[in-house]
Amino acid sequence: MSVRSVAQDRSDAEPAPARRKLGAALVGPVRPAACWVALVFFWASLYPTLLPRAWWAQGAVTGLSVDLGIVVGSLLAAAVTAALAALDRPVPRVIPRHGRRWFAATAAVVGIVGMVVWWRWQNDQRHLVTMSSMSAGVVVPVVVVAGVVGLVFFILGRLVAHPVRRFDGLLVRWMPRVGAHVLTAAIVVVVGVVITRQFVVQPLGRFANDRFAVFDTGTDEGVKPTQSSLRSGGPGSLVTWDSLGLQGRSFVAGGPSVAELQAFAPAGTTARDPIRVYVGSRAADSLTAQAQLAVKELERTGAFERSVLAIATVTGTGWINPVVADGLEYMYHGDTAIVATQYSYLPSWISFLVDLDAAADSGRTLVAAVRQHWSQLPADHRPRLVAFGESLGSYGSESAFEGRDAAASVAAVASQVQGALWIGPTFANPIWDQIVDARRPGSPVWDPVYGDGRQVVILGRAGRPPSDGQAEPHPSIVYLTHPSDPVTWASVDTLWSPPSWMDSPTGYDVPDGVLWFPAVTMIQSTFDLMEGFGAPPGFGHDYRPTIADGWVAVAAPTGWTTADTMRLRAQLLNS
């Protein structure tokens, strides 16, 4: 055999131990203590939270939770072992001699019982939100998805942990073990933050900007350029059709026709063509310039001569819920004007992460600009001025009135506008948080009673008796909220503390048997956010059944009756 062939044989053979070591690190056995902790995390993952979970969502929640339990269990076992070693004490046997058999038997029982209990819990919760029951067979795909997700993330975790252990082992040679562990943990955190920012968040932001900027140039199917001079982008408009953005074009071209408004109006009332003003991001180079252009559009269209002028703060993409806009126009038979400006074209969840300040700045800037012109008009020749926003739009709208506390904020709303309708507030909404914190003792967080209960009104429960909206004084703020809306209640705080929505009594559409579990509840809440936008009307983040009641409470015209409220409910649900 030649020297070259011998050398080649050695080079082929040498990496084998390294490969075996890496393979063992990836799929090797898990510490017994970690297995038992993972079993506890498995059980916690099955508990209901805000909304029923689809089979794929429950599978993902369970797989991630089990992996998290393995990590926590491994860290706890390592910490105890290190502490006992430092004290020169032996590690006691807390796992039975035949621990693997005991664990396998226990896991089988817990797994079977757990899936049966989960299925019953989920069906009970589905009935709360008017969803149909799931068949028992759904547990099979749940187990499959949980296994796949758990295995994938387990291997990814081992891939990361392997070099970290090797690095920690090198440090131990040069410094005390505890110091090495601390330094390793610090370096891992710093590197993780840098990698996340440089290779995840920033690329995601650039990709989203590029992708949705192109998307914003499109037009929804069936949307045609408006031919009304009372709409932005129409004849005589100071804003071009192309600059409106996708959502802006849908807004100005949409809404009920004069004929539809006339059909809804009582006998003897003449309907008018509503005014819709919208200024897209491409129409001006700053939020201030957009707001000034919007005011000029309001003047051009005669908006300050209408009965009601509504300042809308849009969601991340620039969207205005058409049901909300239509509701006001039906109520006033078209004698209305709605104005909005676009601050982003990213979906709300991305805007919430990377562009939250833009929503607040947009709300403040537009409200200030409109009020400046409105306040200069004779008091008896001003339209009724109201503000509204939904989801991220409610956050931006609230920001225009935020004071140092709830009293100051409510007073600001009362002094600057004649009513605010905020729908599906986010967990970051400043005034909503103030109201919840200042609520009357004994009132739950999902239905906070502020003061005497007249300045701030909480609505949202579908099927409640209709109102004529003639109560005096009119509320300054009306919230449409659901106890089951994860947009309102999901928060990073659930990582380390129980969320307030779990306090007893829970909301009318949230189960009583909820459980907070560190980290697991946050994973569940993340998937609740995904489920919230697909919830049945009247639950989660779908407020269609109560939008009519919200407008009635905020801005009902003189002579409005409960029968009118019922008609408006039916009109909006069928439109």
BELVEN-V426348 format. One record per backbone hydrogen bond with DSSP energy under -1.0 kcal/mol. NH is the residue of the N-H (numbers start at 1). CO is the residue of the C=O. If there is no record, write none. Layout:
BEGIN
nh = [NH	NH]
co = [CO	CO]
END
This chain:
BEGIN
nh = [6	7	8	9	10	11	12	13	14	16	19	20	21	22	23	24	25	26	27	28	35	36	37	38	39	40	41	42	43	44	45	46	47	58	59	60	61	62	63	64	65	66	67	68	69	70	71	72	73	74	75	76	77	78	79	80	81	82	83	84	85	86	87	88	89	99	102	103	104	105	106	107	108	109	110	111	112	113	114	115	116	117	118	119	120	121	122	123	124	125	126	127	128	129	130	131	138	139	140	142	143	144	145	146	147	148	149	150	151	152	153	154	155	156	157	158	159	160	161	162	164	165	166	167	168	169	170	171	172	174	175	180	181	182	183	184	185	186	187	188	189	190	191	192	193	194	195	196	197	198	199	200	201	202	204	205	206	207	208	209	210	211	212	213	214	215	216	217	218	223	231	232	234	237	244	249	250	251	252	253	261	262	263	264	265	269	272	275	276	277	279	283	290	291	292	293	294	295	296	297	298	299	300	301	303	305	306	307	308	309	310	311	312	313	315	318	325	326	327	328	329	330	331	332	334	335	336	337	338	339	340	342	351	352	354	355	360	361	362	363	364	365	366	367	368	369	370	371	372	373	374	375	377	381	384	386	387	388	389	391	393	395	396	397	398	399	400	401	409	410	411	412	413	414	415	416	417	418	420	421	422	423	424	427	429	433	434	435	436	437	438	440	443	447	453	457	459	464	476	477	478	479	480	481	485	489	490	494	495	496	497	502	503	510	514	520	521	523	524	525	526	527	528	529	531	532	534	535	538	539	541	542	546	550	551	552	553	554	555	556	560	565	566	567	568	569	570	571	572	573	574]
co = [2	3	4	5	6	7	8	9	10	13	15	16	17	18	19	20	21	22	23	24	31	32	33	34	35	36	37	38	39	40	41	43	44	54	55	56	57	58	59	60	61	62	63	64	65	66	67	68	69	70	71	72	73	74	75	76	77	78	79	80	81	82	83	85	84	96	98	99	100	101	102	103	104	105	106	107	108	109	110	111	112	113	114	115	116	117	118	119	120	121	122	123	124	125	127	126	135	136	137	138	139	140	141	142	143	144	145	146	147	148	149	150	151	152	153	154	155	156	157	158	160	161	162	163	164	165	166	167	168	171	171	176	177	178	179	180	181	182	183	184	185	186	187	188	189	190	191	192	193	194	195	196	196	197	200	201	202	203	204	205	206	207	208	209	210	211	212	214	215	220	228	276	231	234	241	245	246	247	248	249	257	258	259	260	261	266	333	336	230	338	340	280	286	287	288	289	290	291	292	293	294	295	296	297	298	302	303	335	335	384	337	386	339	388	319	315	321	322	323	324	325	326	327	328	329	332	334	308	275	310	277	279	347	348	350	351	356	357	358	359	360	361	362	363	364	365	366	367	368	369	370	371	374	378	307	309	419	311	421	423	390	391	392	393	394	395	397	398	405	406	407	408	409	410	411	412	413	385	476	387	478	389	480	487	426	429	430	431	432	433	434	449	440	444	450	477	479	461	455	455	420	457	422	459	482	485	486	491	492	493	493	499	500	507	512	518	517	519	520	521	522	523	524	525	527	528	531	532	542	536	532	539	543	546	547	548	549	550	551	552	557	561	562	563	564	565	566	567	568	569	570]
END
